[in-house]
């Protein structure tokens, strides 16, 4: 991409955001890879290139093979716990503070949007940073689980009943939390501009959110390094790294 083409894309995105009444961001793994979080579907670094998701990341795997489940999940949790937001997370938070962004709908479980200070975040697939006990329903903080893992526990245990703690994420064979899903659909209904950032748009039903927004006339901006199955729906496609794009966008917006 030439420098002039890149500048034209940034200027057009800035114009669309400035003209919009209700901007919603929809984010996927690509926004967090610059923070060191592995994605799930990338050709080279995707977790599903290394693991069979139904064997390690399903509800059945958690209850029937918890050791195998946590062999997969423990490194992901430790990485998420230690990771920090990158420029894209911080710039979305800044857009929210300026009143230019109303909400973030994210497929990510790393909690980085909230770490960056964003307030209205809908985590469609839950969060890896808190846990619950399926036996006694006790809620447990990430700090406690981090301490257990750091002490060498291969699986985290509930202090109340000794049950194995389950991360508050949506696994395969589980439904999305209905209240979060309803809120996400409501945000899509209100949006007149949706910014799709770092999502492959391959995971159903999350990928139906931009489609639903488009059906009532919402404009779509896609910021992804790779093409998606829905690129033809977009009003603007920006094939740039999110952590590189957002500082340039913010510079344009404050001119």
N, C-alpha and C positions, 0 to 999 in steps of 0.2 A: 504494500500500500504506500503510495506517495505521500509526502508531507502535506501537500495541498488537499488531497482526497481525505486524509485523516482530519484536517482542520475543518473541511466542509461537513463531515459527519458530526463532529463535535458541535459546530455552530448550529446545525439543524436540530440536534438533540436539545441543545440549550433553548432554542426557540420553541420547541414543542413543550418543554417543561414549563417555561415561562407563560405560555398561553393556556395551559391546562388549568382546570378548576380543582380536580381531585386526582392526584397522582398516587399510584400504588406500586410498590416494588414487589417482584416475585423472584426469589433467589434460589439458586441451587448450588451444587458442590463447587462450581468454578469460581465462586466469589471467595471461597475459603482456602483453595489450594495454595495461594501465595502465603497463607499463614501456616503452612505445613500440614494441613489436614488432607489426607488422601481422599480422592474422589472414589466413586463406586464403579463407574462405567468407562473411565478413560482407557484408551487403547493400550497405553504403556503402564500407567500407575493405578488403574482402577482396581478396587478391592475384589470385584467380582471376576477379575482375570485370575486372581490367586485363590479364591474361595468359591465353593458352591454355596450360594446364599441359602438354599433350602436346607443344607446340612448344618450351617453354622448360625444363621440369622433368622430362624423361624421360631414361632412359638413352640413347636414340637421339639426343636433342638434345645431350647432353654429348659424345658421341663424334663426331657428324657436324656439329654446329654449335656448337662450344665458345664462340665469340664471343657468339652469341645467348644461350647458357646463362649465361655470366658477366655479360652485361648485366642479366640478371634476378637472378642469385644474389649478385653483388658488393654491391649496396646492402643486401640482406638480411643478409649476413655482417657488414658494417661496423656495421649497426644492432645486431645481436646481440652483437658484440664489445664495443661501448661501453655497452650497456644494463646496468642494475642491477636486482636483484630488488626487487619491491614487497612490501607488507605481507603479501600472501597467501603468497608464497614463504617469507618469514621465519617466518610463523606455522606453516606446515607443518613447517619445520625445527625450530621450538620444540616442536611436538607430538611429533616423533620423539625429540627429546632427553628429553622427559618420559615416554617409553615408551607414549604414547597412539596413535602412528602407526607401523606396522611397515614400510611401503614406499610408494614413489610409482611408479606406472606412468604415463609421460607420452608423449603424441603429439608434444610440442614438441621442436624441434631447437636451441633457443636457449641451453641450458645454464644457465638461471637457477636451477633447483632446486639444482644443485651449487654455484653461486655463493653461494646463500643458506646453504649448509652442510649440506644434506640428504645423508645417506650412502648410503642404499639406494634408488637411483634407477634405474629401468629405462627407457631411452630407446628406445621401440619403433621410431621412425623415424630413429634415429641422432642425430648431433650436427653442427651447422654449424661447430663451433669447432676441429675437427681435419680433416686432409686425408691422402690417400694417393695414391701414384703407381700408376696401373694398369699401367705398363710394368715398373717394377722393384720395386714393392711397398713402397717406402720410405714410412714414416709421417712426417708433417710437422706441426709445431705450428701453432696458429692465429697465434702471434706472427710466425712467418716469413711467413705469407700476408698478415697485416695489413701487415707492412712492405712486401711487394711491391705490394699495392694502394695503399698510401699513397705509394709511389714512382712511381705512374702505370702500373704493369703492368695491362693490361686482363684478363689471365688469369694465374694463378699457375703457375710452372714448377718442376719438380723440379731441385734442384741436383746430383743424382746422375746423371740421364740426360737432362735437358731435356724430359721428358714433361710434359704438362699435368696438374696435380694435380686430383684429384677430391675434393670434400667428402665426409666420412663420414656422409652422409645417405642414406636410402632414397628413390630416385627412382621415378617411375612406370616400370613394366616391370621393377622389381626386387622381390625378396621381402624380407620382414622378416628380420633376423638370427635364425637358428633358436634360438641359445642364449638370447637375450633373450626371444624369444617363449615358450620353454619355461618360463623363470623367471616371466614374467608370468602364464601359465596356472596355475602352481603357487601364486602369490600369490592369485589369484582363488579357487582351490580352498580355501585356508586362511582366507580372509576371512569374517567374520560381519557386517562393515559395510564397504561401499565408498562412498567419497565421490567423486562425479563432479563435477569442477570445470572450468567453462569449455570444455566440449567439445560440439560440435554432434552428436556421435554419428552422423555420416554416413559415416565412413571405415571401410571394411572392409579387413582383418579386425580392426582395433583395437577397433571398436565391439562386437565379440562378447565382449570381456572382461567388461564389466558383466553381459551376458546370462548368461554362463557362471557368474558368481558368484551371480546370482539363482537359477539353477536348483537350486543346492544349499542354498537357504534364506538366503543372504546378504541383509541389508537394504541398501537403496540410498538415499543422499541425493544429490539433484541440486542444484548451485548454478550456475545459468546465468541470464543476463539474458534470453535467448531460449528459446522452447520447443524441445524436441528430439523426434524421432520415437519416443523411448522413455520419455517422461514418465510414461505410465500405468504403467510398471513400478516407478516410484520409490515408496518409502515416505514420502518427504518431498521437496518441491520448494521451493527458496528462490530466487526471482527477484530477486537482488541482485547488484551488482557485487562481485566477489570481494575486491578490495582494501578495500572498505567492510565487507563481512561478517565477514572473519576477525578483525580486532581486536575486534569486538563479541563474536564467539564465544569468543575467548580470555578476555575479561573475565568471561564467564559461566562458563567452565570452572574458573577459579581462585577462584570464590566459595566 
